Amino acid sequence: MIGTKMKISSLLALPLAGLLLLLGGTQTAHAEQIDSLLPERSQQEIDQKRNQWMRVDQTLPMFTETPSTVFPYSAGLLNERYLDQGLNAANL
């Protein structure tokens, strides 16, 4: 019984191994130049945007509604301009 199972699994394994060898040998990778559709920017333009977007206004309050960690609890409300500064930094 064990000998029969071994013969059957051997007979099935051989064609599978051959198929894997055939399929594995035919794969090749080709790199194509893809246009990103984005405008090219100079280092100076990038630096100007970074300086503009990463400028942090220290006088800007973080919250328009102060959060509370005691009852009644409140998550507070972030200042829109503060959120815009974070978004600009993430976009950069």
N, C-alpha and C positions, 0 to 999 in steps of 0.2 A: 504494500500500500504506500509506504513512504517512498519507495523507489519510483512508483508511478507518478506521484506528485512532483518529485524532483525532475523527472523527464519532461512533464508538462510545463513546469515553470521555466525550465531551460529552453524549451522550444518557443515559449512566448517571449522570453527575455532576449533571445538572439535577434529577432526581427525588430524589436523595440530599440535595442542598442544601435542597430544599423540605421534605423530611421533617425535617431537622434544625431548620429554622426553626419548623415546627409544634410539634415536641417541646420545643424550647427555650423557646418563648413560653408554654407551659402550666404550667411549673413555678413554684410559689409556696411560700414557706416560712411555716409557721404555728408560733408558739411557744405551747406550753400550759404552764400552771402545774402542776408535778408535785410531789406531796407526797413528801418524802424519807424519811418514816417514822422519822426521827431526832428525838429530843426537842430542843427549842430550849433553848439554854444562854445564861445571862446572861454579861456580860463578867467579872463577879466569879467565877462558877463556872469559867470558862475559865482565869482567872488562878490560881485555887487549884490546879487540876489541873496547870497548867504548873509552878508552884512545887513541887508534890509530885513530879512525874515528872522534872523537870529537876535536882533536887537530886542532886549527885554526891557520893558518899561517898569522900573522898580516902584514907581508911584501908583501903578495900576492896582486897585484892590482885587484880590483873588475871588472873593465872593460878593455877590449882590445881596444874598440872604445868608446870614451866618449859620453854619451847622450847629447842632446841639447834640451833645453826647449824654445828656440827662433828660429825664422825662419833662415835657413832651419832646421826644426825639425828632430830629429834623436833619435831612441830608444836606440842607442848604442849597444854594443856587450859585453856580459858577458864573463869573462875569463873561459875557460873550467875547469881549476883546481878548481876555486871558485865554479862552478856548481857541480863538483864531491864531494866537501866537504859537500855541502848541501844535495846531494843524499845519501852520507854515513850517515849523521845525521838522515835523514828520514828513511833509512833502519834499523838503530839501533833501 
